[in-house]
Amino acid sequence: MTSFQQHTPSTLFSTEHACVTYLFQKRWPYGFKCPFCKRVQNDMAPAYTVVCRYCRKQTSITAHTLMHGSKKNLVAWMRVASQFCFHDQGISARELQRLMELSCYQTAWSWLQKIRRGAALAESAPCRGTVLFDVLPLQISAVPQKKTLDIGIALELGHDKPALARVRLWVLNQKLPEEVTAAVNTLIEKNTILLIRNQQWLNLNDFHESYRPVAPTPKQLAQGYLLMQKAANWLDRLYRGAIDSSYLQSYLDEFCFRHNTASWPDRLAVLDHLLTGLISSDDDISAQPTSKGPIS
């Protein structure tokens, strides 16, 4: 990581070769692993396209990742990822269109959605330790058709700075026990101390078998409310009037990524973290929730 931290994005990813060399090492740190025959070849030289010496099948550095099939070169991808990470408060599709000099807003919007997907994958690890789970209303002016939305929040507690505690958010269509259970199982690591206030949920067998449920204190519940208000303020400030509720999950994923990396002292480390998500495999991508609906 040292050599990475000594650069800026403009110098580190200034050429296609530099991008290939970096992403090749990041995707296959222990040597190229063929996605077809699964054999590892640790002496394979970095290249955009490689041919397995065993099965002779060809694969590219972006195959089976979020960057697969893109018409944009790797330098452009790295530049967009850098813009996403170095705008601390977020970047809109309109601003990305201007910065990248794109003729089509649709291109900028679709590209930004893939970046958000990468951010979600990078932050897909479940919360652990002592975790508050609650279902709270998200009140944002940018969703005119439904003023209040129910969000499952998983918040790690016990940190010196509560405002920086790691969080995962999940859009709930209904507050049914099955949906709440699915959210908890996805967002929170098993055998965790689970702080949960709703007595109906506390009585679910799945929770008692997988977690150690405890009733939270008013102070702990207040942390959840404050975090949800922070998310609402961020959404209203950056995307006011431009969010379709069908895509709300991707915006919340972006908020979690930004919140969870806000205390990192090195923004290049944040970029490296995002790239971890962007080069995730198909299996990782299919395991995560998606948002579908009309483009806002």
C-alpha positions as a LaTeX table, in Angstrom:
\begin{tabular}{lrrr}
\hline
Residue & $x$ (\AA) & $y$ (\AA) & $z$ (\AA) \\
\hline
Met1 & 0.00 & 0.00 & 0.00 \\
Thr2 & 2.95 & 2.33 & 0.53 \\
Ser3 & 3.59 & 2.94 & $-3.17$ \\
Phe4 & $-0.11$ & 3.60 & $-3.65$ \\
Gln5 & $-0.18$ & 6.26 & $-0.94$ \\
Gln6 & 2.76 & 8.13 & $-2.46$ \\
His7 & 0.77 & 9.03 & $-5.56$ \\
Thr8 & $-2.26$ & 11.04 & $-6.60$ \\
Pro9 & $-4.92$ & 9.53 & $-8.91$ \\
Ser10 & $-3.69$ & 11.68 & $-11.82$ \\
Thr11 & $-0.17$ & 10.25 & $-11.55$ \\
Leu12 & $-1.01$ & 6.74 & $-10.40$ \\
Phe13 & $-3.56$ & 6.07 & $-13.16$ \\
Ser14 & $-2.29$ & 8.33 & $-15.92$ \\
Thr15 & $-1.89$ & 5.54 & $-18.49$ \\
Glu16 & $-3.80$ & 2.42 & $-19.46$ \\
His17 & $-0.73$ & 0.31 & $-18.64$ \\
Ala18 & $-0.56$ & 1.76 & $-15.13$ \\
Cys19 & $-4.26$ & 0.97 & $-14.60$ \\
Val20 & $-3.83$ & $-2.59$ & $-15.88$ \\
Thr21 & $-0.80$ & $-3.21$ & $-13.66$ \\
Tyr22 & $-2.60$ & $-1.95$ & $-10.57$ \\
Leu23 & $-5.94$ & $-3.69$ & $-11.17$ \\
Phe24 & $-4.25$ & $-6.97$ & $-12.17$ \\
Gln25 & $-2.43$ & $-7.06$ & $-8.82$ \\
Lys26 & $-5.56$ & $-6.05$ & $-6.95$ \\
Arg27 & $-7.80$ & $-8.63$ & $-8.59$ \\
Trp28 & $-5.27$ & $-11.47$ & $-8.45$ \\
Pro29 & $-2.88$ & $-10.66$ & $-5.55$ \\
Tyr30 & $-1.64$ & $-14.28$ & $-5.38$ \\
Gly31 & $-1.27$ & $-14.71$ & $-9.12$ \\
Phe32 & $-3.72$ & $-14.94$ & $-12.01$ \\
Lys33 & $-6.52$ & $-17.42$ & $-11.27$ \\
Cys34 & $-8.30$ & $-18.66$ & $-14.36$ \\
Pro35 & $-12.08$ & $-18.22$ & $-13.94$ \\
Phe36 & $-12.65$ & $-21.36$ & $-16.05$ \\
Cys37 & $-10.25$ & $-24.04$ & $-14.78$ \\
Lys38 & $-9.49$ & $-22.27$ & $-11.44$ \\
Arg39 & $-5.75$ & $-22.86$ & $-11.75$ \\
Val40 & $-3.40$ & $-20.23$ & $-10.33$ \\
Gln41 & $-0.47$ & $-18.94$ & $-12.40$ \\
Asn42 & 1.58 & $-16.66$ & $-10.16$ \\
Asp43 & 4.15 & $-15.82$ & $-12.81$ \\
Met44 & 1.67 & $-14.34$ & $-15.30$ \\
Ala45 & 2.66 & $-10.83$ & $-16.38$ \\
Pro46 & $-0.01$ & $-8.13$ & $-15.93$ \\
Ala47 & $-2.08$ & $-7.61$ & $-19.09$ \\
Tyr48 & $-5.57$ & $-6.46$ & $-19.96$ \\
Thr49 & $-6.30$ & $-9.79$ & $-21.67$ \\
Val50 & $-4.65$ & $-13.04$ & $-20.60$ \\
Val51 & $-4.77$ & $-16.62$ & $-21.90$ \\
Cys52 & $-4.67$ & $-19.49$ & $-19.42$ \\
Arg53 & $-1.71$ & $-21.73$ & $-20.18$ \\
Tyr54 & $-3.67$ & $-24.76$ & $-18.99$ \\
Cys55 & $-7.15$ & $-24.54$ & $-20.55$ \\
Arg56 & $-6.16$ & $-21.93$ & $-23.19$ \\
Lys57 & $-9.25$ & $-19.87$ & $-22.50$ \\
Gln58 & $-9.04$ & $-16.09$ & $-22.65$ \\
Thr59 & $-10.24$ & $-13.63$ & $-20.03$ \\
Ser60 & $-9.84$ & $-9.92$ & $-19.42$ \\
Ile61 & $-9.04$ & $-7.97$ & $-16.31$ \\
Thr62 & $-12.61$ & $-6.59$ & $-16.22$ \\
Ala63 & $-14.43$ & $-9.85$ & $-17.07$ \\
His64 & $-17.20$ & $-10.75$ & $-14.60$ \\
Thr65 & $-16.86$ & $-7.39$ & $-12.83$ \\
Leu66 & $-18.88$ & $-4.17$ & $-12.79$ \\
Met67 & $-16.56$ & $-2.78$ & $-15.45$ \\
His68 & $-17.27$ & $-5.63$ & $-17.86$ \\
Gly69 & $-18.63$ & $-4.58$ & $-21.24$ \\
Ser70 & $-17.90$ & $-0.89$ & $-20.71$ \\
Lys71 & $-16.85$ & 1.17 & $-23.72$ \\
Lys72 & $-14.83$ & 3.44 & $-21.43$ \\
Asn73 & $-11.11$ & 2.78 & $-21.00$ \\
Leu74 & $-9.53$ & 2.08 & $-17.62$ \\
Val75 & $-8.06$ & 5.58 & $-17.33$ \\
Ala76 & $-11.57$ & 7.01 & $-17.58$ \\
Trp77 & $-12.86$ & 4.50 & $-15.01$ \\
Met78 & $-10.13$ & 5.43 & $-12.57$ \\
Arg79 & $-10.81$ & 9.13 & $-13.09$ \\
Val80 & $-14.53$ & 8.71 & $-12.37$ \\
Ala81 & $-13.82$ & 6.55 & $-9.31$ \\
Ser82 & $-11.43$ & 9.24 & $-8.08$ \\
Gln83 & $-14.01$ & 11.99 & $-8.59$ \\
Phe84 & $-16.50$ & 9.91 & $-6.58$ \\
Cys85 & $-14.08$ & 9.44 & $-3.67$ \\
Phe86 & $-12.55$ & 12.90 & $-3.58$ \\
His87 & $-15.91$ & 14.72 & $-3.53$ \\
Asp88 & $-16.48$ & 14.18 & 0.18 \\
Gln89 & $-20.15$ & 15.15 & 0.11 \\
Gly90 & $-20.95$ & 13.26 & $-3.09$ \\
Ile91 & $-21.23$ & 13.97 & $-6.78$ \\
Ser92 & $-24.37$ & 14.16 & $-8.93$ \\
Ala93 & $-24.73$ & 12.72 & $-12.43$ \\
Arg94 & $-25.04$ & 16.24 & $-13.81$ \\
Glu95 & $-21.75$ & 17.25 & $-12.21$ \\
Leu96 & $-20.08$ & 14.06 & $-13.41$ \\
Gln97 & $-21.32$ & 14.77 & $-16.93$ \\
Arg98 & $-19.64$ & 18.17 & $-16.78$ \\
Leu99 & $-16.38$ & 16.95 & $-15.28$ \\
Met100 & $-16.00$ & 14.10 & $-17.77$ \\
Glu101 & $-17.28$ & 16.21 & $-20.68$ \\
Leu102 & $-19.95$ & 13.67 & $-21.56$ \\
Ser103 & $-22.52$ & 14.60 & $-24.18$ \\
Cys104 & $-25.24$ & 12.42 & $-22.66$ \\
Tyr105 & $-26.66$ & 12.70 & $-19.14$ \\
Gln106 & $-27.83$ & 9.07 & $-19.35$ \\
Thr107 & $-24.21$ & 7.93 & $-19.71$ \\
Ala108 & $-23.15$ & 9.84 & $-16.60$ \\
Trp109 & $-26.13$ & 8.52 & $-14.62$ \\
Ser110 & $-25.53$ & 4.88 & $-15.61$ \\
Trp111 & $-21.82$ & 5.18 & $-14.89$ \\
Leu112 & $-22.47$ & 6.67 & $-11.47$ \\
Gln113 & $-24.90$ & 3.85 & $-10.68$ \\
Lys114 & $-22.13$ & 1.32 & $-11.33$ \\
Ile115 & $-19.79$ & 3.28 & $-9.08$ \\
Arg116 & $-22.43$ & 3.23 & $-6.33$ \\
Arg117 & $-22.78$ & $-0.52$ & $-6.85$ \\
Gly118 & $-19.04$ & $-0.85$ & $-6.38$ \\
Ala119 & $-19.27$ & 1.22 & $-3.18$ \\
Ala120 & $-22.00$ & $-1.10$ & $-1.89$ \\
Leu121 & $-19.87$ & $-4.18$ & $-2.60$ \\
Ala122 & $-16.84$ & $-2.61$ & $-0.94$ \\
Glu123 & $-18.94$ & $-1.99$ & 2.20 \\
Ser124 & $-20.87$ & $-5.28$ & 2.09 \\
Ala125 & $-19.24$ & $-6.77$ & 5.20 \\
Pro126 & $-21.84$ & $-7.23$ & 7.95 \\
Cys127 & $-21.75$ & $-5.15$ & 11.12 \\
Arg128 & $-20.22$ & $-6.87$ & 14.13 \\
Gly129 & $-19.57$ & $-6.52$ & 17.84 \\
Thr130 & $-22.48$ & $-4.75$ & 19.52 \\
Val131 & $-24.98$ & $-3.69$ & 16.87 \\
Leu132 & $-28.16$ & $-1.69$ & 17.10 \\
Phe133 & $-30.88$ & $-2.74$ & 14.67 \\
Asp134 & $-33.97$ & $-0.63$ & 14.23 \\
Val135 & $-36.55$ & 0.25 & 11.61 \\
Leu136 & $-36.83$ & 4.02 & 11.28 \\
Pro137 & $-38.65$ & 6.43 & 8.96 \\
Leu138 & $-36.61$ & 8.29 & 6.35 \\
Gln139 & $-38.24$ & 11.61 & 5.58 \\
Ile140 & $-36.83$ & 13.26 & 2.48 \\
Ser141 & $-38.34$ & 15.83 & 0.19 \\
Ala142 & $-36.79$ & 14.17 & $-2.87$ \\
Val143 & $-39.38$ & 11.37 & $-2.87$ \\
Pro144 & $-42.64$ & 13.23 & $-3.47$ \\
Gln145 & $-44.78$ & 10.15 & $-4.09$ \\
Lys146 & $-44.10$ & 8.78 & $-0.61$ \\
Lys147 & $-42.90$ & 11.17 & 2.06 \\
Thr148 & $-41.92$ & 8.53 & 4.62 \\
Leu149 & $-39.99$ & 5.35 & 3.88 \\
Asp150 & $-39.06$ & 2.58 & 6.32 \\
Ile151 & $-35.36$ & 1.83 & 6.56 \\
Gly152 & $-33.63$ & $-0.97$ & 8.42 \\
Ile153 & $-30.54$ & 0.42 & 10.14 \\
Ala154 & $-27.65$ & $-1.63$ & 11.54 \\
Leu155 & $-25.25$ & 0.52 & 13.56 \\
Glu156 & $-22.07$ & $-0.65$ & 15.29 \\
Leu157 & $-21.85$ & 0.77 & 18.80 \\
Gly158 & $-19.08$ & 1.07 & 21.34 \\
His159 & $-16.90$ & 3.47 & 19.33 \\
Asp160 & $-15.09$ & 6.45 & 20.86 \\
Lys161 & $-16.78$ & 8.70 & 18.29 \\
Pro162 & $-20.43$ & 7.58 & 17.90 \\
Ala163 & $-20.93$ & 9.81 & 14.85 \\
Leu164 & $-18.37$ & 7.71 & 12.96 \\
Ala165 & $-19.77$ & 4.29 & 13.93 \\
Arg166 & $-20.06$ & 1.95 & 10.93 \\
Val167 & $-23.57$ & 1.67 & 9.48 \\
Arg168 & $-25.53$ & $-0.40$ & 6.96 \\
Leu169 & $-28.96$ & 0.68 & 5.68 \\
Trp170 & $-31.64$ & $-1.40$ & 3.96 \\
Val171 & $-34.86$ & $-0.21$ & 2.32 \\
Leu172 & $-37.88$ & $-2.13$ & 3.63 \\
Asn173 & $-41.02$ & $-2.39$ & 1.54 \\
Gln174 & $-43.01$ & $-3.63$ & 4.50 \\
Lys175 & $-42.19$ & $-4.20$ & 8.16 \\
Leu176 & $-43.07$ & $-7.89$ & 8.01 \\
Pro177 & $-41.17$ & $-10.24$ & 10.36 \\
Glu178 & $-39.72$ & $-12.17$ & 7.39 \\
Glu179 & $-38.39$ & $-8.99$ & 5.79 \\
Val180 & $-36.92$ & $-7.74$ & 9.05 \\
Thr181 & $-35.28$ & $-11.12$ & 9.61 \\
Ala182 & $-33.77$ & $-11.08$ & 6.13 \\
Ala183 & $-32.39$ & $-7.57$ & 6.71 \\
Val184 & $-30.82$ & $-8.53$ & 10.06 \\
Asn185 & $-29.28$ & $-11.71$ & 8.62 \\
Thr186 & $-27.75$ & $-9.71$ & 5.75 \\
Leu187 & $-26.57$ & $-6.64$ & 7.63 \\
Ile188 & $-25.34$ & $-8.16$ & 10.91 \\
Glu189 & $-22.79$ & $-10.88$ & 11.61 \\
Lys190 & $-23.99$ & $-13.97$ & 13.44 \\
Asn191 & $-23.36$ & $-14.31$ & 17.20 \\
Thr192 & $-23.39$ & $-10.54$ & 17.53 \\
Ile193 & $-24.92$ & $-8.76$ & 20.53 \\
Leu194 & $-28.09$ & $-7.49$ & 18.86 \\
Leu195 & $-29.73$ & $-4.41$ & 20.34 \\
Ile196 & $-33.33$ & $-4.42$ & 19.17 \\
Arg197 & $-36.28$ & $-2.57$ & 20.71 \\
Asn198 & $-39.33$ & $-4.17$ & 19.10 \\
Gln199 & $-40.59$ & $-6.95$ & 21.38 \\
Gln200 & $-42.30$ & $-8.68$ & 18.46 \\
Trp201 & $-38.95$ & $-9.04$ & 16.70 \\
Leu202 & $-37.21$ & $-10.09$ & 19.93 \\
Asn203 & $-39.52$ & $-13.10$ & 20.06 \\
Leu204 & $-38.49$ & $-14.37$ & 16.61 \\
Asn205 & $-36.73$ & $-17.73$ & 16.95 \\
Asp206 & $-34.27$ & $-16.86$ & 14.18 \\
Phe207 & $-32.87$ & $-14.01$ & 16.26 \\
His208 & $-32.42$ & $-16.07$ & 19.41 \\
Glu209 & $-30.72$ & $-18.89$ & 17.48 \\
Ser210 & $-28.29$ & $-16.63$ & 15.58 \\
Tyr211 & $-27.77$ & $-13.59$ & 17.83 \\
Arg212 & $-27.74$ & $-12.45$ & 21.45 \\
Pro213 & $-30.70$ & $-10.03$ & 21.53 \\
Val214 & $-30.73$ & $-7.30$ & 24.16 \\
Ala215 & $-33.06$ & $-4.32$ & 24.65 \\
Pro216 & $-31.23$ & $-1.06$ & 23.80 \\
Thr217 & $-31.04$ & 1.98 & 26.05 \\
Pro218 & $-32.68$ & 5.29 & 25.08 \\
Lys219 & $-29.20$ & 6.72 & 24.42 \\
Gln220 & $-28.40$ & 3.90 & 22.00 \\
Leu221 & $-31.71$ & 4.35 & 20.20 \\
Ala222 & $-30.98$ & 8.06 & 19.90 \\
Gln223 & $-27.78$ & 7.26 & 17.99 \\
Gly224 & $-29.86$ & 5.46 & 15.38 \\
Tyr225 & $-32.24$ & 8.39 & 15.00 \\
Leu226 & $-29.36$ & 10.85 & 14.64 \\
Leu227 & $-27.71$ & 8.72 & 11.97 \\
Met228 & $-30.95$ & 8.43 & 10.01 \\
Gln229 & $-31.40$ & 12.19 & 10.18 \\
Lys230 & $-27.87$ & 12.61 & 8.87 \\
Ala231 & $-28.71$ & 10.35 & 5.91 \\
Ala232 & $-31.90$ & 12.29 & 5.20 \\
Asn233 & $-30.05$ & 15.64 & 5.30 \\
Trp234 & $-27.37$ & 14.32 & 2.96 \\
Leu235 & $-29.91$ & 13.01 & 0.46 \\
Asp236 & $-31.87$ & 16.27 & 0.46 \\
Arg237 & $-28.74$ & 18.39 & 0.11 \\
Leu238 & $-27.15$ & 16.50 & $-2.78$ \\
Tyr239 & $-30.06$ & 14.93 & $-4.66$ \\
Arg240 & $-32.98$ & 17.23 & $-3.83$ \\
Gly241 & $-35.92$ & 16.54 & $-6.13$ \\
Ala242 & $-34.00$ & 13.92 & $-8.14$ \\
Ile243 & $-34.51$ & 10.57 & $-6.38$ \\
Asp244 & $-36.89$ & 7.88 & $-7.54$ \\
Ser245 & $-37.71$ & 5.62 & $-4.59$ \\
Ser246 & $-36.90$ & 2.62 & $-6.80$ \\
Tyr247 & $-33.26$ & 3.68 & $-6.68$ \\
Leu248 & $-33.16$ & 4.73 & $-3.04$ \\
Gln249 & $-31.12$ & 1.68 & $-2.00$ \\
Ser250 & $-28.22$ & 2.70 & $-4.23$ \\
Tyr251 & $-28.20$ & 6.21 & $-2.74$ \\
Leu252 & $-28.25$ & 4.80 & 0.78 \\
Asp253 & $-25.37$ & 2.49 & $-0.17$ \\
Glu254 & $-23.41$ & 5.55 & $-1.26$ \\
Phe255 & $-24.20$ & 7.29 & 2.03 \\
Cys256 & $-22.98$ & 4.27 & 4.02 \\
Phe257 & $-19.76$ & 4.12 & 2.00 \\
Arg258 & $-19.09$ & 7.80 & 2.61 \\
His259 & $-20.03$ & 7.70 & 6.28 \\
Asn260 & $-17.99$ & 4.57 & 6.97 \\
Thr261 & $-14.84$ & 5.94 & 5.30 \\
Ala262 & $-15.18$ & 9.56 & 6.46 \\
Ser263 & $-12.64$ & 9.12 & 9.26 \\
Trp264 & $-10.00$ & 7.50 & 7.05 \\
Pro265 & $-7.02$ & 9.89 & 6.94 \\
Asp266 & $-5.95$ & 8.89 & 3.42 \\
Arg267 & $-8.44$ & 9.47 & 0.60 \\
Leu268 & $-6.37$ & 7.28 & $-1.71$ \\
Ala269 & $-7.10$ & 4.40 & 0.66 \\
Val270 & $-10.80$ & 5.16 & 0.18 \\
Leu271 & $-10.30$ & 4.98 & $-3.60$ \\
Asp272 & $-8.51$ & 1.65 & $-3.21$ \\
His273 & $-11.46$ & 0.44 & $-1.13$ \\
Leu274 & $-13.91$ & 1.45 & $-3.84$ \\
Leu275 & $-11.84$ & $-0.35$ & $-6.48$ \\
Thr276 & $-12.20$ & $-3.52$ & $-4.41$ \\
Gly277 & $-15.93$ & $-3.33$ & $-5.08$ \\
Leu278 & $-15.57$ & $-2.43$ & $-8.75$ \\
Ile279 & $-13.51$ & $-5.53$ & $-9.49$ \\
Ser280 & $-15.71$ & $-7.88$ & $-7.45$ \\
Ser281 & $-16.77$ & $-11.04$ & $-9.24$ \\
Asp282 & $-20.22$ & $-11.96$ & $-10.55$ \\
Asp283 & $-20.88$ & $-14.07$ & $-7.44$ \\
Asp284 & $-20.30$ & $-11.07$ & $-5.18$ \\
Ile285 & $-22.47$ & $-8.84$ & $-7.37$ \\
Ser286 & $-25.43$ & $-11.25$ & $-7.52$ \\
Ala287 & $-25.39$ & $-11.68$ & $-3.74$ \\
Gln288 & $-26.18$ & $-8.00$ & $-3.12$ \\
Pro289 & $-29.61$ & $-6.32$ & $-3.27$ \\
Thr290 & $-30.39$ & $-4.30$ & $-6.39$ \\
Ser291 & $-32.64$ & $-1.35$ & $-7.11$ \\
Lys292 & $-34.92$ & $-1.38$ & $-10.11$ \\
Gly293 & $-37.23$ & 1.22 & $-11.53$ \\
Pro294 & $-37.45$ & 4.17 & $-13.89$ \\
Ile295 & $-34.52$ & 6.52 & $-14.13$ \\
Ser296 & $-34.94$ & 9.65 & $-12.08$ \\
\hline
\end{tabular}
